[in-house]
């Protein structure tokens, strides 16, 4: 169960639950894990105060007032993978490629692809989710506000 910070307002469209119910039994836990990572990341980010869970193009989607829409889905035409989608005209996926390289499989500049038979790198996925949830706050910053140093990846101090 995800513990939400008291000041995070979550708006949920009830139709999203029906979409989750349609996923095959072996895919549902993977989709629920992505959802949990999105909710956890939103709760962890101090500048994110609200999150909307809705459907866009029939897919579970997440948006914050200062963020870029995240979508996720599994499709019958590619049953061996599921994906986390980002706005293809944003800097998000190019930045993910620069920061994480071959940690992920990509669909052009629009998605991270996850093989159904493998575990996902949760911390890296949460960083990618954070790029989207804060996008309009950080799109002007190199690496969308992250620094790569000797100690690894860390968020820049903006203030």
Phi and psi restraints in degrees (value plus and minus 20) as a CYANA .aco file:
   2 UNK   PHI    -108.5   -68.5
   2 UNK   PSI     109.1   149.1
   3 UNK   PHI    -111.6   -71.6
   3 UNK   PSI     100.7   140.7
   4 UNK   PHI    -114.3   -74.3
   4 UNK   PSI     123.7   163.7
   5 UNK   PHI     -88.4   -48.4
   5 UNK   PSI     126.9   166.9
   6 UNK   PHI     -79.4   -39.4
   6 UNK   PSI     -49.5    -9.5
   7 UNK   PHI    -114.1   -74.1
   7 UNK   PSI      -9.2    30.8
   8 UNK   PHI    -115.3   -75.3
   8 UNK   PSI      96.7   136.7
   9 UNK   PHI    -111.9   -71.9
   9 UNK   PSI     101.3   141.3
  10 UNK   PHI    -131.3   -91.3
  10 UNK   PSI     100.9   140.9
  11 UNK   PHI    -126.9   -86.9
  11 UNK   PSI     103.9   143.9
  12 UNK   PHI    -140.0  -100.0
  12 UNK   PSI     105.2   145.2
  13 UNK   PHI    -100.0   -60.0
  13 UNK   PSI     102.3   142.3
  14 UNK   PHI     -79.7   -39.7
  14 UNK   PSI     -40.6    -0.6
  15 UNK   PHI     -86.3   -46.3
  15 UNK   PSI     -42.5    -2.5
  16 UNK   PHI     -83.4   -43.4
  16 UNK   PSI     -60.3   -20.3
  17 UNK   PHI     -79.1   -39.1
  17 UNK   PSI     -58.4   -18.4
  18 UNK   PHI     -85.8   -45.8
  18 UNK   PSI     -54.6   -14.6
  19 UNK   PHI     -86.4   -46.4
  19 UNK   PSI     -63.6   -23.6
  20 UNK   PHI     -81.0   -41.0
  20 UNK   PSI     -58.1   -18.1
  21 UNK   PHI     -83.1   -43.1
  21 UNK   PSI     -41.4    -1.4
  22 UNK   PHI    -104.6   -64.6
  22 UNK   PSI     -32.5     7.5
  23 UNK   PHI     -90.8   -50.8
  23 UNK   PSI     125.3   165.3
  24 UNK   PHI     -79.8   -39.8
  24 UNK   PSI     133.4   173.4
  25 UNK   PHI     -75.9   -35.9
  25 UNK   PSI     -52.4   -12.4
  26 UNK   PHI    -101.0   -61.0
  26 UNK   PSI     -33.7     6.3
  27 UNK   PHI    -117.8   -77.8
  27 UNK   PSI     -53.7   -13.7
  28 UNK   PHI     -70.8   -30.8
  28 UNK   PSI     -67.8   -27.8
  29 UNK   PHI     -80.7   -40.7
  29 UNK   PSI     -52.5   -12.5
  30 UNK   PHI     -89.6   -49.6
  30 UNK   PSI     -60.9   -20.9
  31 UNK   PHI     -88.7   -48.7
  31 UNK   PSI     -59.2   -19.2
  32 UNK   PHI     -86.9   -46.9
  32 UNK   PSI     -52.8   -12.8
  33 UNK   PHI     -85.1   -45.1
  33 UNK   PSI     -65.0   -25.0
  34 UNK   PHI     -79.3   -39.3
  34 UNK   PSI     -63.1   -23.1
  35 UNK   PHI     -79.1   -39.1
  35 UNK   PSI     -66.6   -26.6
  36 UNK   PHI     -80.8   -40.8
  36 UNK   PSI     -59.9   -19.9
  37 UNK   PHI     -85.1   -45.1
  37 UNK   PSI     -57.1   -17.1
  38 UNK   PHI     -84.9   -44.9
  38 UNK   PSI     -67.4   -27.4
  39 UNK   PHI     -83.6   -43.6
  39 UNK   PSI     -62.2   -22.2
  40 UNK   PHI     -82.7   -42.7
  40 UNK   PSI     -63.6   -23.6
  41 UNK   PHI     -84.0   -44.0
  41 UNK   PSI     -64.1   -24.1
  42 UNK   PHI     -79.2   -39.2
  42 UNK   PSI     -62.4   -22.4
  43 UNK   PHI     -87.1   -47.1
  43 UNK   PSI     -50.2   -10.2
  44 UNK   PHI    -100.5   -60.5
  44 UNK   PSI     -40.5    -0.5
  45 UNK   PHI    -108.0   -68.0
  45 UNK   PSI      98.5   138.5
  46 UNK   PHI     -82.4   -42.4
  46 UNK   PSI     -47.2    -7.2
  47 UNK   PHI    -110.3   -70.3
  47 UNK   PSI     -22.3    17.7
  48 UNK   PHI    -116.6   -76.6
  48 UNK   PSI      95.0   135.0
  49 UNK   PHI    -130.2   -90.2
  49 UNK   PSI     -36.1     3.9
  50 UNK   PHI    -165.4  -125.4
  50 UNK   PSI     130.8   170.8
  51 UNK   PHI    -160.9  -120.9
  51 UNK   PSI     113.8   153.8
  52 UNK   PHI    -131.6   -91.6
  52 UNK   PSI     109.0   149.0
  53 UNK   PHI    -125.9   -85.9
  53 UNK   PSI     100.2   140.2
  54 UNK   PHI    -166.8  -126.8
  54 UNK   PSI    -192.9  -152.9
  55 UNK   PHI    -133.9   -93.9
  55 UNK   PSI     112.9   152.9
  56 UNK   PHI    -151.1  -111.1
  56 UNK   PSI     106.3   146.3
  57 UNK   PHI      36.2    76.2
  57 UNK   PSI      11.7    51.7
  58 UNK   PHI      55.0    95.0
  58 UNK   PSI      -9.6    30.4
  59 UNK   PHI    -134.4   -94.4
  59 UNK   PSI     122.6   162.6
  60 UNK   PHI     -75.7   -35.7
  60 UNK   PSI     109.1   149.1
  61 UNK   PHI    -155.5  -115.5
  61 UNK   PSI     131.4   171.4
  62 UNK   PHI    -156.1  -116.1
  62 UNK   PSI     114.1   154.1
  63 UNK   PHI    -165.1  -125.1
  63 UNK   PSI     123.9   163.9
  64 UNK   PHI    -139.2   -99.2
  64 UNK   PSI     139.6   179.6
  65 UNK   PHI     -77.9   -37.9
  65 UNK   PSI     -52.7   -12.7
  66 UNK   PHI    -129.3   -89.3
  66 UNK   PSI      -0.9    39.1
  67 UNK   PHI    -136.8   -96.8
  67 UNK   PSI    -198.1  -158.1
  68 UNK   PHI    -132.6   -92.6
  68 UNK   PSI     122.5   162.5
  69 UNK   PHI     -79.9   -39.9
  69 UNK   PSI     114.4   154.4
  70 UNK   PHI    -128.0   -88.0
  70 UNK   PSI     116.3   156.3
  71 UNK   PHI    -147.6  -107.6
  71 UNK   PSI     137.6   177.6
  72 UNK   PHI    -163.6  -123.6
  72 UNK   PSI     131.0   171.0
  73 UNK   PHI    -189.2  -149.2
  73 UNK   PSI     141.9   181.9
  74 UNK   PHI    -142.3  -102.3
  74 UNK   PSI     118.9   158.9
  75 UNK   PHI    -145.2  -105.2
  75 UNK   PSI     118.4   158.4
  76 UNK   PHI     -78.9   -38.9
  76 UNK   PSI     -50.7   -10.7
  77 UNK   PHI     -93.2   -53.2
  77 UNK   PSI     -33.6     6.4
  78 UNK   PHI    -156.1  -116.1
  78 UNK   PSI      47.7    87.7
  79 UNK   PHI     -87.8   -47.8
  79 UNK   PSI     -34.0     6.0
  80 UNK   PHI    -108.4   -68.4
  80 UNK   PSI     -15.0    25.0
  81 UNK   PHI    -169.2  -129.2
  81 UNK   PSI     140.9   180.9
  82 UNK   PHI    -154.9  -114.9
  82 UNK   PSI     147.2   187.2
  83 UNK   PHI    -162.7  -122.7
  83 UNK   PSI     135.8   175.8
  84 UNK   PHI    -136.1   -96.1
  84 UNK   PSI      98.9   138.9
  85 UNK   PHI    -122.9   -82.9
  85 UNK   PSI     122.5   162.5
  86 UNK   PHI    -144.5  -104.5
  86 UNK   PSI     141.5   181.5
  87 UNK   PHI     -82.8   -42.8
  87 UNK   PSI     101.8   141.8
  88 UNK   PHI     -88.5   -48.5
  88 UNK   PSI     -39.5     0.5
  89 UNK   PHI    -111.9   -71.9
  89 UNK   PSI     -19.5    20.5
  90 UNK   PHI    -104.6   -64.6
  90 UNK   PSI     155.9   195.9
  91 UNK   PHI    -110.6   -70.6
  91 UNK   PSI     -14.5    25.5
  92 UNK   PHI     -84.9   -44.9
  92 UNK   PSI     -78.5   -38.5
  93 UNK   PHI     -86.4   -46.4
  93 UNK   PSI     -61.0   -21.0
  94 UNK   PHI     -78.2   -38.2
  94 UNK   PSI     -56.7   -16.7
  95 UNK   PHI     -88.4   -48.4
  95 UNK   PSI     -61.6   -21.6
  96 UNK   PHI     -79.6   -39.6
  96 UNK   PSI     -62.8   -22.8
  97 UNK   PHI     -81.2   -41.2
  97 UNK   PSI     -60.2   -20.2
  98 UNK   PHI     -88.3   -48.3
  98 UNK   PSI     -61.3   -21.3
  99 UNK   PHI     -98.2   -58.2
  99 UNK   PSI     -64.5   -24.5
 100 UNK   PHI    -127.6   -87.6
 100 UNK   PSI     -31.1     8.9
 101 UNK   PHI      32.6    72.6
 101 UNK   PSI    -145.8  -105.8
 102 UNK   PHI    -107.1   -67.1
 102 UNK   PSI      -2.1    37.9
 103 UNK   PHI     -80.7   -40.7
 103 UNK   PSI     -51.8   -11.8
 104 UNK   PHI    -141.3  -101.3
 104 UNK   PSI     140.1   180.1
 105 UNK   PHI    -115.8   -75.8
 105 UNK   PSI     126.2   166.2
 106 UNK   PHI    -144.7  -104.7
 106 UNK   PSI     131.7   171.7
 107 UNK   PHI    -131.6   -91.6
 107 UNK   PSI      76.2   116.2
 108 UNK   PHI      28.6    68.6
 108 UNK   PSI    -152.4  -112.4
 109 UNK   PHI    -127.2   -87.2
 109 UNK   PSI      11.6    51.6
 110 UNK   PHI    -146.3  -106.3
 110 UNK   PSI     -34.5     5.5
 111 UNK   PHI    -175.3  -135.3
 111 UNK   PSI     132.5   172.5
 112 UNK   PHI    -119.9   -79.9
 112 UNK   PSI     111.0   151.0
 113 UNK   PHI    -126.3   -86.3
 113 UNK   PSI     114.2   154.2
 114 UNK   PHI    -139.0   -99.0
 114 UNK   PSI      98.9   138.9
 115 UNK   PHI     -83.3   -43.3
 115 UNK   PSI     117.3   157.3
 116 UNK   PHI     -86.0   -46.0
 116 UNK   PSI     -42.8    -2.8
 117 UNK   PHI    -110.0   -70.0
 117 UNK   PSI     -15.5    24.5
 118 UNK   PHI    -144.5  -104.5
 118 UNK   PSI     132.9   172.9
 119 UNK   PHI     -96.9   -56.9
 119 UNK   PSI     128.8   168.8
 120 UNK   PHI    -111.5   -71.5
 120 UNK   PSI     131.2   171.2
 121 UNK   PHI     -98.0   -58.0
 121 UNK   PSI      73.5   113.5
 122 UNK   PHI     -76.4   -36.4
 122 UNK   PSI     -66.0   -26.0
 123 UNK   PHI     -83.7   -43.7
 123 UNK   PSI     -61.9   -21.9
 124 UNK   PHI     -85.4   -45.4
 124 UNK   PSI     -60.8   -20.8
 125 UNK   PHI     -83.3   -43.3
 125 UNK   PSI     -61.4   -21.4
 126 UNK   PHI     -82.7   -42.7
 126 UNK   PSI     -57.3   -17.3
 127 UNK   PHI     -82.3   -42.3
 127 UNK   PSI     -63.6   -23.6
 128 UNK   PHI     -83.4   -43.4
 128 UNK   PSI     -61.2   -21.2
 129 UNK   PHI     -81.3   -41.3
 129 UNK   PSI     -62.4   -22.4
 130 UNK   PHI     -80.3   -40.3
 130 UNK   PSI     -56.9   -16.9
 131 UNK   PHI     -75.4   -35.4
 131 UNK   PSI     -64.1   -24.1
 132 UNK   PHI     -94.5   -54.5
 132 UNK   PSI     -63.4   -23.4
 133 UNK   PHI     -85.6   -45.6
 133 UNK   PSI     -43.2    -3.2
 134 UNK   PHI    -133.8   -93.8
 134 UNK   PSI      -8.0    32.0
 135 UNK   PHI     -71.2   -31.2
 135 UNK   PSI     -68.2   -28.2
 136 UNK   PHI     -93.5   -53.5
 136 UNK   PSI     -34.5     5.5
 137 UNK   PHI    -101.1   -61.1
 137 UNK   PSI     -49.5    -9.5
 138 UNK   PHI    -141.2  -101.2
 138 UNK   PSI     -19.0    21.0
 139 UNK   PHI     -82.7   -42.7
 139 UNK   PSI     -40.5    -0.5
 140 UNK   PHI    -105.4   -65.4
 140 UNK   PSI     -29.8    10.2
 141 UNK   PHI    -112.3   -72.3
 141 UNK   PSI     126.4   166.4
 142 UNK   PHI     -77.9   -37.9
 142 UNK   PSI     119.7   159.7
 143 UNK   PHI      32.2    72.2
 143 UNK   PSI       9.6    49.6
 144 UNK   PHI      33.0    73.0
 144 UNK   PSI      17.7    57.7
 145 UNK   PHI      70.8   110.8
 145 UNK   PSI      -6.8    33.2
 146 UNK   PHI    -133.4   -93.4
 146 UNK   PSI     129.6   169.6
 147 UNK   PHI    -138.8   -98.8
 147 UNK   PSI     124.0   164.0
 148 UNK   PHI    -129.5   -89.5
 148 UNK   PSI      97.7   137.7
 149 UNK   PHI    -152.2  -112.2
 149 UNK   PSI    -189.2  -149.2
 150 UNK   PHI     -79.9   -39.9
 150 UNK   PSI     -51.7   -11.7
 151 UNK   PHI    -107.9   -67.9
 151 UNK   PSI     -14.5    25.5
 152 UNK   PHI      83.1   123.1
 152 UNK   PSI    -170.0  -130.0
 153 UNK   PHI    -113.0   -73.0
 153 UNK   PSI     112.4   152.4
 154 UNK   PHI    -165.9  -125.9
 154 UNK   PSI     132.7   172.7
 155 UNK   PHI     -96.0   -56.0
 155 UNK   PSI     114.7   154.7
 156 UNK   PHI     -87.4   -47.4
 156 UNK   PSI     130.0   170.0
 157 UNK   PHI     -99.2   -59.2
 157 UNK   PSI     104.2   144.2
 158 UNK   PHI    -114.8   -74.8
 158 UNK   PSI     -27.4    12.6
